[in-house]
Amino acid sequence: MIKEKIKKLAASCVDEIIAHRRHLHQFPELSYQEVETGKYIAAQLDKMGVKHQHGVAENGVVGLIEGRNPSSRVVALRADMDALPIKEANAVAYKSKHEGVMHACGHDVHTASLLGVSNILHTIRGEFEGTVKLIFQPAEEKLPGGASIMIKEGVLENPKPVSIVGQHVHPPLEVGKVGFCPGIYMASADEIYVTVTGKGGHGALPQNCIDPVVIAANIVVMLQQLVSRNANPAIPTVLTFGKINSTGGATNIIPNEVKLVGTFRTMNEQWRGEAHQRMKTMAESIAKGMGGSCDFGIRRGYPVLKNDEKLTINARKFAKEYLGAENVVDLPIRLSSEDFAYYSQEMPACFYRLGTGNVAKGITSPVHTNTFNVDEACLELGAGLMAWIAVRELGAKE
């Protein structure tokens, strides 16, 4: 049976997959800077004999594994490969050697897993029909997102996949388990940049000034109310300002200018557009009414990520076949975002979670922290399951 062959191959190459992960973890590269990462991936595919193109969206790599009758059906698998500007605090042998840069979101796991998938599927390519497109994508962590660039450069064409699947590490889920969520799964994410301008002066003489700090405070409070009182309760929405600073202010100095930086996230594209306009109008009106002015900028980010119902339900079924039903869980929606959403806007997509936590071993730190790590037992499962989902999506029998 092909499933048993995949499991045996995943087990036999797990040491190699772990070695890939540790190499990538030691040499992380930031978004749009993944030069050596791309070279490493291309070199590994060369060793396997997998056809590939290097340099898509500058540092991305796209491989093709052709089975029998390769044009009959094509499915795509995606792994992101960029790291974060975080200084690693883990005391491990494979700790980051690039000061201030760390694979704190598990993209090293994603890339290593997909290299494992490449090895497995290339080995059994005579036993399934169709083609698997391997997408090693740069720049997931930073707008405009590597997915959008790869799509513009034709990654979903020649050959055109009928569907795409991606996986992501999930520390709250114990290693050995995976999770799925059909339908709307992750939020859109927009960056907000606000500059409030007033008239500075002595802190003891506010009557002679137009205080941008007070204006900014009113804007923050009223925008929170706008969201809470205008968003449909059925549409999860969050507005967060994470940074407020002034130019030239002090305990006794009212500044001329205050800047706000935040994020707006929701799970409905129509409300997203409406909210953008309402926030801008309200902020500008508040500032004007208080004698100042407001430049309200919105940098539109990743769209809502929608897991295709049929594809995701099938993938969940395939996961139960491979792991057992007790190791497959249903996941709630989440207001974090992912540029995999761009693929989900183009074709049926499934983005699922790979359990990487191990409470007994103390591996519990969340992503985007300086102590994030994974139980590397997840790598055998991550490669094997993804390979199984791919061949099942191509039509292979259990």
C-alpha positions as CSV (number, residue, x, y, z in Angstrom):
1,M,0.0,0.0,0.0
2,I,1.2,3.5,-0.9
3,K,0.4,4.8,2.6
4,E,2.7,2.3,4.3
5,K,5.4,3.1,1.8
6,I,5.1,6.8,2.6
7,K,5.3,6.1,6.3
8,K,8.4,3.9,5.9
9,L,10.1,6.6,3.7
10,A,9.2,9.3,6.2
11,A,10.7,7.3,9.0
12,S,13.8,6.4,7.0
13,C,14.6,10.0,6.0
14,V,13.6,11.7,9.3
15,D,17.3,12.2,10.3
16,E,17.9,14.0,7.0
17,I,14.8,16.1,7.5
18,I,15.9,17.1,11.0
19,A,19.3,18.0,9.6
20,H,17.6,20.3,7.1
21,R,15.7,21.9,9.8
22,R,18.7,22.4,12.1
23,H,20.8,23.9,9.2
24,L,18.0,26.3,8.3
25,H,17.5,27.2,12.0
26,Q,21.2,28.1,12.4
27,F,21.2,30.3,9.3
28,P,17.9,32.2,9.3
29,E,17.3,35.0,6.9
30,L,14.7,37.8,7.0
31,S,11.9,38.4,4.5
32,Y,13.2,39.3,1.0
33,Q,16.7,38.3,2.1
34,E,16.5,34.5,1.8
35,V,19.4,34.2,-0.6
36,E,21.3,31.4,1.0
37,T,18.1,29.6,2.1
38,G,17.0,29.5,-1.6
39,K,20.4,28.2,-2.7
40,Y,20.2,25.5,0.0
41,I,16.7,24.3,-1.1
42,A,17.8,24.3,-4.8
43,A,20.9,22.3,-3.9
44,Q,18.9,19.7,-2.0
45,L,16.4,19.3,-4.9
46,D,19.4,18.9,-7.2
47,K,20.6,16.0,-5.1
48,M,17.2,14.4,-5.2
49,G,17.0,14.8,-9.0
50,V,13.8,16.9,-8.6
51,K,13.1,19.4,-11.4
52,H,13.0,22.9,-10.1
53,Q,13.2,26.6,-10.9
54,H,15.2,28.9,-8.5
55,G,14.7,32.7,-8.3
56,V,10.9,33.0,-8.4
57,A,10.1,36.1,-6.5
58,E,13.8,36.5,-6.2
59,N,14.6,33.8,-3.7
60,G,11.8,31.3,-4.0
61,V,12.1,27.8,-5.5
62,V,9.4,25.9,-7.3
63,G,9.8,22.2,-7.9
64,L,7.8,19.6,-9.9
65,I,7.5,15.9,-9.2
66,E,5.8,14.2,-12.1
67,G,4.1,10.9,-11.6
68,R,2.5,8.8,-14.3
69,N,0.4,10.8,-16.8
70,P,1.7,14.1,-15.3
71,S,-0.8,16.4,-17.0
72,S,-3.9,14.5,-15.6
73,R,-4.0,16.5,-12.4
74,V,-1.8,18.9,-10.5
75,V,-1.8,19.8,-6.8
76,A,0.5,22.3,-5.1
77,L,2.2,22.2,-1.7
78,R,3.6,25.3,-0.1
79,A,6.2,26.0,2.6
80,D,7.4,29.5,3.6
81,M,11.1,30.1,4.4
82,D,11.8,33.5,6.0
83,A,12.7,34.2,9.6
84,L,11.9,37.0,12.1
85,P,14.0,39.9,13.6
86,I,14.2,38.2,17.1
87,K,17.3,37.3,19.1
88,E,17.1,33.6,20.0
89,A,17.3,32.7,23.7
90,N,17.3,28.9,23.3
91,A,20.4,27.0,24.5
92,V,20.5,24.4,21.8
93,A,23.3,23.2,19.6
94,Y,21.5,24.5,16.5
95,K,20.9,28.0,17.9
96,S,20.8,30.8,15.3
97,K,24.2,32.0,14.2
98,H,22.7,35.2,12.8
99,E,22.5,37.7,15.6
100,G,19.1,39.1,16.0
101,V,17.5,36.8,13.5
102,M,15.6,33.7,14.4
103,H,13.2,31.1,13.0
104,A,10.6,31.9,15.6
105,C,7.6,31.0,13.5
106,G,8.6,27.5,12.4
107,H,9.3,28.3,8.8
108,D,12.4,26.1,9.1
109,V,10.1,23.3,10.0
110,H,7.8,24.0,7.0
111,T,10.7,24.1,4.6
112,A,12.4,21.0,6.0
113,S,9.1,19.1,5.9
114,L,8.5,20.0,2.3
115,L,12.1,18.9,1.4
116,G,11.1,15.6,3.1
117,V,7.9,15.5,1.0
118,S,10.0,16.0,-2.1
119,N,12.2,13.1,-1.3
120,I,9.3,10.8,-0.5
121,L,7.2,11.7,-3.6
122,H,10.2,11.6,-5.9
123,T,11.0,8.1,-4.7
124,I,7.4,6.8,-5.3
125,R,6.7,8.9,-8.4
126,G,6.0,5.8,-10.5
127,E,3.1,4.9,-8.1
128,F,0.8,7.8,-8.5
129,E,-0.7,9.8,-11.3
130,G,-0.4,13.5,-11.8
131,T,2.1,16.2,-10.7
132,V,2.9,17.7,-7.4
133,K,4.1,21.3,-7.5
134,L,6.4,22.3,-4.6
135,I,6.3,25.9,-3.7
136,F,9.1,27.1,-1.4
137,Q,8.0,30.7,-0.8
138,P,10.0,33.7,0.6
139,A,8.7,36.6,2.6
140,E,5.6,35.5,4.4
141,E,6.3,37.7,7.4
142,K,6.3,41.1,5.6
143,L,4.0,43.0,3.3
144,P,3.2,42.7,0.5
145,G,3.9,39.0,1.2
146,G,5.9,36.6,-1.0
147,A,2.7,34.7,-1.9
148,S,1.3,37.7,-3.8
149,I,4.6,38.2,-5.7
150,M,4.9,34.5,-6.6
151,I,1.3,34.5,-7.9
152,K,2.1,37.6,-10.0
153,E,5.1,35.8,-11.4
154,G,2.9,32.8,-12.5
155,V,3.6,30.2,-9.8
156,L,0.0,29.0,-10.1
157,E,0.4,28.5,-13.9
158,N,2.3,26.1,-16.2
159,P,1.2,23.7,-14.9
160,K,-1.9,25.0,-13.1
161,P,-2.8,23.3,-9.9
162,V,-6.4,22.4,-9.1
163,S,-5.7,23.0,-5.3
164,I,-3.0,24.0,-2.9
165,V,-2.2,22.8,0.6
166,G,0.0,24.4,3.3
167,Q,0.8,23.5,6.9
168,H,1.9,25.6,9.9
169,V,3.5,24.7,13.2
170,H,1.1,24.9,16.2
171,P,2.7,24.8,19.7
172,P,-0.6,24.5,21.6
173,L,-1.2,21.2,19.9
174,E,0.8,18.2,21.1
175,V,3.2,16.6,18.7
176,G,1.6,13.7,16.9
177,K,-1.7,15.7,16.3
178,V,-2.9,18.0,13.5
179,G,-5.8,20.4,13.3
180,F,-8.2,21.6,10.6
181,C,-10.8,24.3,10.2
182,P,-13.0,24.3,7.0
183,G,-14.3,27.6,5.8
184,I,-13.1,31.1,6.9
185,Y,-10.1,30.4,9.1
186,M,-7.8,33.4,9.5
187,A,-8.3,37.2,9.4
188,S,-7.3,39.9,7.0
189,A,-4.5,42.1,8.4
190,D,-4.0,45.8,7.6
191,E,-1.4,48.2,9.0
192,I,-2.6,51.6,10.2
193,Y,-0.3,54.6,10.3
194,V,-1.7,57.8,11.8
195,T,0.0,61.2,12.1
196,V,-1.9,63.8,14.3
197,T,-0.6,67.3,13.9
198,G,-1.4,70.2,16.3
199,K,0.5,73.1,17.7
200,G,3.1,72.6,20.4
201,G,4.1,74.7,23.3
202,H,4.6,74.9,27.1
203,G,2.8,72.2,29.0
204,A,1.6,74.8,31.5
205,L,-0.1,76.8,28.8
206,P,-2.3,74.4,26.9
207,Q,-4.7,77.2,26.0
208,N,-2.0,78.5,23.6
209,C,-1.6,75.1,22.0
210,I,-3.5,72.5,20.0
211,D,-2.5,69.4,21.9
212,P,-2.0,66.4,19.5
213,V,-1.6,64.1,22.4
214,V,-5.2,64.7,23.5
215,I,-6.4,64.5,19.9
216,A,-4.6,61.2,19.5
217,A,-6.1,59.9,22.7
218,N,-9.6,60.7,21.6
219,I,-9.0,59.1,18.2
220,V,-7.8,55.9,19.8
221,V,-10.8,55.7,22.2
222,M,-13.4,56.6,19.5
223,L,-12.0,54.2,16.9
224,Q,-12.3,51.4,19.4
225,Q,-16.0,52.4,19.9
226,L,-16.5,52.6,16.2
227,V,-15.4,49.0,15.8
228,S,-17.3,47.7,18.8
229,R,-20.5,49.5,17.9
230,N,-20.5,49.0,14.1
231,A,-19.0,45.6,13.4
232,N,-21.6,42.8,13.1
233,P,-21.1,40.6,16.2
234,A,-21.0,37.6,13.9
235,I,-17.9,39.0,12.2
236,P,-14.8,38.8,14.4
237,T,-13.0,42.1,14.3
238,V,-10.1,43.6,16.2
239,L,-8.4,47.0,16.2
240,T,-5.2,47.4,18.1
241,F,-2.8,50.3,18.4
242,G,0.6,49.0,19.4
243,K,2.7,52.1,19.3
244,I,2.2,55.8,20.2
245,N,5.0,58.3,20.1
246,S,5.5,62.1,19.8
247,T,8.1,64.2,18.2
248,G,9.7,66.6,20.7
249,G,7.3,66.1,23.6
250,A,8.4,66.0,27.3
251,T,6.9,66.3,30.8
252,N,6.4,70.1,30.2
253,I,6.3,70.2,26.4
254,I,3.3,69.7,24.2
255,P,4.6,68.3,20.9
256,N,3.6,69.4,17.5
257,E,3.0,65.9,16.3
258,V,1.9,62.4,17.5
259,K,2.2,59.2,15.6
260,L,0.1,56.1,16.1
261,V,0.8,52.6,14.6
262,G,-1.7,49.8,14.7
263,T,-3.4,46.8,13.0
264,F,-7.0,46.2,11.9
265,R,-8.1,42.6,11.4
266,T,-11.4,41.1,10.4
267,M,-12.9,38.1,8.6
268,N,-15.2,39.8,6.1
269,E,-13.9,41.6,3.0
270,Q,-16.9,43.8,2.6
271,W,-16.8,45.1,6.2
272,R,-13.1,45.5,5.9
273,G,-13.5,48.1,3.2
274,E,-16.3,49.8,4.9
275,A,-14.4,50.0,8.2
276,H,-11.4,51.5,6.5
277,Q,-13.4,54.4,5.3
278,R,-15.3,54.9,8.6
279,M,-12.1,54.9,10.6
280,K,-10.4,57.4,8.3
281,T,-13.4,59.7,8.3
282,M,-13.8,59.6,12.1
283,A,-10.2,60.2,12.8
284,E,-9.9,63.1,10.5
285,S,-13.2,64.6,11.8
286,I,-12.0,64.4,15.4
287,A,-8.7,66.0,14.7
288,K,-10.4,68.8,12.7
289,G,-13.0,69.4,15.4
290,M,-10.3,69.8,18.0
291,G,-8.3,72.3,15.8
292,G,-5.7,70.0,14.5
293,S,-5.3,67.7,11.5
294,C,-4.9,63.9,10.9
295,D,-3.2,62.0,8.2
296,F,-4.8,58.5,8.4
297,G,-2.9,55.9,6.3
298,I,-4.0,52.3,5.8
299,R,-1.6,49.8,4.2
300,R,-3.7,47.0,3.0
301,G,-2.3,43.7,4.0
302,Y,-3.2,40.0,3.6
303,P,-6.8,39.1,2.8
304,V,-9.1,36.7,4.7
305,L,-7.9,33.1,4.5
306,K,-10.6,30.8,3.5
307,N,-10.1,27.0,3.6
308,D,-12.1,25.4,0.8
309,E,-14.8,23.4,2.5
310,K,-14.6,20.3,0.3
311,L,-10.8,20.2,0.1
312,T,-10.3,20.7,3.8
313,I,-12.9,18.1,4.8
314,N,-11.1,15.7,2.4
315,A,-7.7,16.6,3.8
316,R,-9.0,16.0,7.3
317,K,-10.3,12.6,6.2
318,F,-6.9,11.8,4.7
319,A,-5.2,12.9,7.9
320,K,-7.4,10.5,9.9
321,E,-6.5,7.7,7.5
322,Y,-2.8,8.4,8.1
323,L,-2.7,9.2,11.8
324,G,-5.9,7.8,13.2
325,A,-9.0,9.8,14.1
326,E,-7.9,10.4,17.7
327,N,-5.0,12.5,16.4
328,V,-7.0,14.9,14.2
329,V,-8.7,17.8,15.9
330,D,-11.0,20.6,14.8
331,L,-9.6,24.1,15.2
332,P,-11.4,27.4,16.0
333,I,-11.0,30.5,13.7
334,R,-8.2,32.9,14.6
335,L,-7.5,36.6,14.1
336,S,-3.9,36.1,13.2
337,S,-3.1,36.3,9.4
338,E,-1.1,34.5,6.8
339,D,-0.2,35.4,3.2
340,F,-1.3,31.8,2.2
341,A,-4.6,33.7,2.1
342,Y,-3.6,35.0,-1.4
343,Y,-3.5,31.4,-2.7
344,S,-6.9,30.8,-1.1
345,Q,-8.3,33.7,-3.1
346,E,-7.2,32.0,-6.4
347,M,-8.1,28.4,-6.0
348,P,-9.3,25.7,-3.5
349,A,-6.9,25.9,-0.6
350,C,-6.3,24.1,2.7
351,F,-4.1,25.5,5.5
352,Y,-3.8,23.1,8.5
353,R,-1.9,23.0,11.7
354,L,0.9,20.7,12.7
355,G,1.2,19.9,16.4
356,T,4.7,20.7,17.6
357,G,4.3,21.1,21.4
358,N,5.5,18.7,24.1
359,V,4.6,19.8,27.7
360,A,6.6,17.0,29.2
361,K,9.7,18.3,27.5
362,G,8.9,21.9,28.3
363,I,8.4,22.7,24.6
364,T,5.5,25.1,25.0
365,S,6.6,28.6,23.9
366,P,4.4,30.3,21.4
367,V,5.5,31.4,17.9
368,H,7.1,34.8,17.6
369,T,8.9,34.5,20.9
370,N,12.7,34.1,21.6
371,T,12.2,30.7,23.2
372,F,10.1,29.1,20.5
373,N,11.1,25.6,19.6
374,V,9.5,22.4,18.4
375,D,9.5,18.7,19.3
376,E,11.4,17.5,16.2
377,A,9.3,14.4,16.1
378,C,6.8,16.6,14.3
379,L,9.1,16.5,11.2
380,E,8.5,12.9,10.3
381,L,4.7,13.4,10.6
382,G,4.9,16.8,8.8
383,A,6.6,15.3,5.8
384,G,4.7,12.0,5.7
385,L,1.2,13.5,6.1
386,M,1.7,16.1,3.5
387,A,2.9,13.6,1.0
388,W,-0.1,11.4,1.8
389,I,-2.5,14.3,1.4
390,A,-0.9,15.1,-1.9
391,V,-1.2,11.6,-3.4
392,R,-4.8,11.2,-2.1
393,E,-5.7,14.6,-3.6
394,L,-4.3,13.3,-6.9
395,G,-6.6,10.4,-6.7
396,A,-4.6,7.6,-5.1
397,K,-6.6,5.0,-3.1
398,E,-6.1,4.4,0.6
